[in-house]
Amino acid sequence: MKLFNVANFLEVNSTNEQVKNALRAHANEGYVCRARKQTGGYGRQGRFWTSPEGGLYQSVLLRPKRSIAELPTLGFVMALAIRASLLRLAARPPEAVQVKWPNDLIVGDNKIAGISMEASSGGVCIGVGVNVFRPANPQDLLFDGKYQPAFFADMAIGHTDQGQIAFGNGYTFSNQQDAIAAVGDSILSSFEQCYSVWQSNGFEPFIKEYQSCSYLQGKRVRMQLLSGDVIVEGTVVGVDEETACLKVDDGAQVKLVNSGEAHIIG
């Protein structure tokens, strides 16, 4: 992880806010804020949640060189990096984890991770939350009300005869925090490689992989704003490699959708 410099905190209001403060202070690219707990974590469209111990909460400071119009695709690149890391650490097949436009990772039909991305002070903050272990208080879950949470511990983690935490790929850890840090470090390592490719070539090298693991691909959806207004109904046929818009075929034409929530209707 040559690019990234991780600062660890016991508790913060929001790792995103820490990174945005660093952007305002002209910090170098690669600063990462990682916290055991958040008291004011948030995601896309302003959804707030508490983030108790047991999850991975980290935000990354970037200063990308691509055009502003291409920035939304960087969130997709992070999603693929998270997916690759979870599959590798869990030693699970590719179909075990899918990406859901625009910012979630899904196991089965449940949410294991979420991503937020904000442009601020000449740079970008990408926030990552991953459900690693179940929290002591089940009321305090990284949960947006739409999808039930999935946990990395359920798909990948066991224990050795000595009581150590064991990942599916054979790595062992003496405690939860070391295991969570390993998940965070693996994601950063995967993302560093992807980020370099994206900086040079944009999203085009990733488009086939993204569509191959897209949770919405081929499904019939209703795209809806928080207000309840329907943008379009139709079948998801892909994502646009330049704008990150979802491609939805309504039967008459393929429309590009850049906002709203996808509700599966068939």
C-alpha positions in Angstrom: 0.0 0.0 0.0 2.5 2.6 -1.1 -0.2 5.2 -1.8 -2.1 5.0 1.4 -1.4 6.3 4.9 -3.9 5.0 7.4 -4.8 7.0 10.5 -6.6 4.9 13.1 -9.2 6.3 15.5 -11.2 4.7 18.3 -14.3 6.9 17.5 -15.1 9.7 15.2 -18.3 11.5 14.1 -17.7 10.5 10.5 -14.6 9.2 8.7 -15.9 11.2 5.6 -15.8 14.4 7.6 -12.3 13.7 8.8 -11.2 13.2 5.2 -13.0 16.3 4.0 -11.3 18.3 6.7 -8.0 16.9 5.4 -8.9 18.0 1.9 -9.5 21.5 3.1 -6.1 21.5 4.8 -4.5 20.5 1.5 -3.5 17.0 2.7 -1.7 14.7 0.3 -3.5 12.1 -1.7 -3.7 8.7 0.1 -4.7 9.8 3.5 -7.1 7.3 5.0 -9.2 7.7 8.1 -10.3 4.4 9.8 -12.4 4.3 12.9 -13.7 1.5 15.2 -16.9 3.5 15.7 -18.8 6.4 14.0 -21.4 8.4 15.8 -22.6 10.3 12.6 -21.8 8.1 9.7 -23.7 8.7 6.5 -24.1 7.4 3.0 -25.8 8.3 -0.3 -28.7 10.8 -0.3 -27.9 11.9 3.2 -28.9 8.6 5.0 -27.4 8.5 8.5 -26.6 5.6 10.7 -24.6 4.8 13.8 -21.7 2.5 13.2 -20.8 0.3 16.1 -17.7 -1.7 16.7 -17.6 -4.8 14.5 -17.6 -3.1 11.2 -15.0 -1.5 8.9 -15.4 2.2 8.5 -12.7 4.0 6.4 -12.6 6.9 4.1 -9.9 7.7 1.5 -8.6 11.0 0.2 -8.0 11.1 -3.5 -6.9 13.7 -6.0 -7.8 12.1 -9.3 -6.6 13.4 -12.7 -9.6 12.3 -14.8 -12.4 14.7 -15.8 -15.1 15.7 -13.4 -17.6 13.9 -15.6 -15.8 10.6 -15.1 -15.6 10.8 -11.3 -18.8 8.8 -10.6 -17.2 5.7 -12.2 -14.5 5.8 -9.5 -17.1 4.6 -7.0 -17.7 1.6 -9.2 -13.9 0.9 -9.2 -13.9 1.0 -5.4 -16.9 -1.4 -5.4 -15.0 -3.9 -7.6 -11.9 -3.6 -5.3 -14.1 -4.4 -2.2 -15.7 -7.3 -4.0 -12.3 -8.7 -5.0 -11.0 -8.4 -1.5 -14.0 -10.1 0.2 -13.9 -12.9 -2.3 -10.2 -13.5 -1.8 -10.3 -13.3 2.0 -13.3 -15.6 2.2 -12.1 -18.0 -0.5 -15.5 -17.9 -2.1 -16.5 -18.1 -5.8 -17.2 -15.0 -7.9 -21.0 -15.3 -7.7 -20.9 -15.0 -3.8 -20.7 -11.2 -3.9 -22.4 -8.8 -6.4 -22.3 -5.1 -6.9 -25.6 -3.1 -6.9 -25.7 0.2 -8.7 -24.7 2.7 -7.6 -23.0 2.1 -4.3 -23.7 -1.2 -2.5 -22.3 -4.7 -2.4 -24.8 -7.6 -2.0 -24.5 -11.2 -0.7 -27.6 -13.1 -1.6 -30.2 -10.4 -1.3 -28.6 -8.7 1.7 -26.2 -5.7 1.9 -22.7 -6.4 3.1 -21.1 -3.0 2.2 -21.8 0.5 1.1 -19.8 3.3 -0.5 -20.3 7.1 -0.5 -18.3 9.5 -2.7 -18.1 13.3 -2.4 -16.1 15.9 -4.3 -14.7 18.5 -1.9 -11.9 21.2 -1.9 -10.3 20.0 -5.2 -10.3 16.3 -4.3 -12.5 13.3 -3.6 -13.5 11.5 -0.5 -14.6 7.9 -0.9 -16.2 6.4 2.3 -16.4 2.6 2.8 -18.5 0.7 5.3 -18.3 -3.1 5.5 -20.3 -5.3 7.9 -17.6 -7.6 9.2 -18.8 -8.9 12.6 -22.2 -8.6 14.1 -22.3 -5.8 16.7 -23.0 -6.6 20.4 -26.2 -4.6 20.1 -28.2 -5.8 17.1 -30.1 -2.5 17.0 -27.0 -0.6 15.9 -26.4 -2.0 12.4 -25.0 -0.3 9.3 -28.5 -0.5 7.8 -30.4 1.9 5.5 -33.8 0.3 6.0 -34.1 -1.3 2.6 -31.9 -4.3 2.7 -31.2 -6.6 5.6 -27.5 -6.7 6.5 -25.1 -9.5 5.6 -21.9 -10.1 7.5 -18.4 -11.1 6.3 -18.2 -13.2 9.5 -21.0 -15.4 8.3 -19.5 -16.1 4.9 -15.8 -16.3 5.7 -14.9 -16.5 9.4 -14.4 -19.4 11.7 -12.1 -20.2 14.6 -9.0 -22.3 15.1 -8.5 -24.9 17.9 -6.6 -22.2 19.7 -9.5 -19.8 19.5 -8.0 -17.5 16.9 -10.2 -15.9 14.2 -9.7 -17.6 10.9 -10.5 -16.3 7.4 -11.6 -18.7 4.7 -8.3 -18.1 2.9 -6.3 -19.4 5.9 -5.2 -16.2 7.6 -5.7 -16.1 11.4 -6.0 -13.2 13.9 -6.0 -13.0 17.6 -8.8 -10.5 17.9 -11.6 -8.8 15.9 -9.9 -5.5 15.5 -6.9 -7.1 13.8 -9.2 -9.0 11.5 -11.2 -5.9 10.6 -7.9 -4.0 9.9 -6.9 -6.9 7.6 -10.1 -6.4 5.6 -9.5 -2.7 5.4 -5.9 -3.1 4.3 -6.9 -5.7 1.6 -9.4 -3.3 0.2 -6.9 -0.5 0.0 -4.4 -2.8 -1.7 -6.9 -4.0 -4.3 -8.1 -0.4 -4.9 -4.6 0.9 -5.3 -4.0 -1.3 -8.3 -7.5 -0.5 -9.8 -7.0 3.2 -9.2 -3.8 3.3 -11.2 -5.6 1.6 -14.2 -8.5 4.0 -13.9 -6.3 7.0 -13.8 -4.7 5.9 -17.1 -7.7 4.4 -18.9 -10.9 5.4 -17.2 -13.6 2.9 -16.5 -13.5 1.1 -19.9 -11.1 -1.7 -18.6 -13.6 -2.5 -15.8 -16.9 -2.4 -17.6 -17.1 -6.1 -18.5 -16.3 -7.2 -14.9 -18.8 -4.7 -13.5 -21.6 -5.9 -15.6 -20.7 -9.6 -15.0 -21.3 -9.1 -11.3 -24.1 -6.6 -11.4 -27.0 -7.4 -9.1 -29.4 -5.5 -11.3 -28.2 -6.7 -14.7 -31.2 -8.2 -16.6 -33.7 -7.4 -13.8 -36.8 -5.3 -14.3 -36.7 -2.2 -12.1 -38.6 0.9 -11.1 -36.2 3.8 -10.7 -37.7 6.1 -8.1 -36.7 9.3 -6.3 -36.9 9.7 -2.5 -40.0 11.8 -3.2 -41.7 8.8 -4.7 -41.6 10.1 -8.2 -40.9 7.4 -10.8 -38.1 8.1 -13.3 -38.5 5.1 -15.4 -39.5 1.4 -15.4 -37.7 -1.1 -17.5 -35.0 -3.7 -17.8 -31.4 -3.0 -16.7 -29.1 -3.6 -19.7 -25.8 -2.1 -18.3 -24.0 1.0 -17.1 -22.5 3.8 -19.2 -18.7 3.6 -19.1 -18.3 7.4 -19.2 -21.0 8.8 -17.0 -21.7 5.8 -14.6 -25.4 6.2 -15.5 -27.6 3.0 -15.3 -28.9 1.9 -18.6 -32.6 1.0 -18.4 -34.6 -0.2 -21.4 -38.2 0.9 -21.0 -39.4 -1.0 -24.1 -39.1 2.0 -26.4 -35.6 3.2 -25.8 -32.6 2.8 -23.5 -32.6 5.6 -20.9 -29.6 6.7 -18.9 -30.4 7.2 -15.2 -28.1 9.0 -12.8 -30.2 9.3 -9.7 -32.8 7.5 -7.7 -33.2 4.1 -6.1 -33.7 0.9 -8.0 -36.7 -1.2 -6.9 -36.8 -4.6 -8.4 -40.2 -5.4 -9.8 -39.5 -8.6 -11.8 
